[in-house]
Amino acid sequence: MGTPQTVLHVDDDPEMLALSTATFHQFDDISLLTATTAIDALDIVSSHSVDCVVSDSLMLPDGVPLIEALRRENKDVPIVLFTAKDWTEVADVASAAAVSEYVQKAGPDDLSTVLEHVGMLVDGDRDESLAAGVSAVTEALADHADAASAASFSLDENWELVGQWVGDDELGIVVVEAIEAHAGLPAIEEPLYDYIDADALEELLRPVLEDEERPGIEVRFPYGDFELAVTSTGDIFARPEPGETLY
């Protein structure tokens, strides 16, 4: 096995980055870095050797498109523009940044298309090995989309996605880190086990990508000043407990 190729995925949607992390995790020859802001993306590119960038159509605070700034930072790195915008909306910027590929976000299959492009761009010889896993990834992502719809059907706009569990770490640790990052450290002084049996919760739920069907499970419980909801797709939602004002 050769040295892993480093891919940076930039998107302001944490759920998309969680799906991307779970997807690229299937392949040992790709190391994935993620960023949720244009500034963080530039910091990573300036401090890491990046072999390919997958980027949403984000802007820097001064209004400069991220992909243009990335191209100025590195004139050779391949860029895959992965955005919900139509080509007509991004054509000028994409051309100026000399993007290698454009993929429009429309459904779960599109992330697999991104994966195929990345495989060709980082090393054409690796594309065949990557392609062998693409169909399985596509099916898993489609299953996740269906399960997510079933599991979170009762969550209204007051809930905010704060994290996602992909099965690599203990669920209890991921929940605590997600709510701390959401509310600011230290968010909650009491341990999680005062509120719920995290081991039992982990047994009940499943990682995002698996070769098995998952029922639409949603578990809600209080945690400090918050109410949390964890679904069987690994999504972690939070909202202030009724009567609490946190911001």
Buried (B, 14 or more C-beta within 10 A) or exposed (E): EEEBBBBBBBBEBBBBBBBBBBBBBBBEBBBBBBBBBBBBBBEBBEEEEBBBBBBBBBBBEEEEBBBBBBBEBBEEBBBBBBBEBEEEEBEEBBEEBEBBBBBBBEEBBBBBBBBBBBBBBBBEEBBEEBBEBBEEBBBBBBBBBBBBEBBBEEBEEEBEBBBBBBBEEEBBEBBBBBBBEBBEEEBBEEEBEEBBEBEEBBEEBBBBBEEEEBEBBBBBBEBBBBBBBBBBBBBBBBBBEEEEEBE
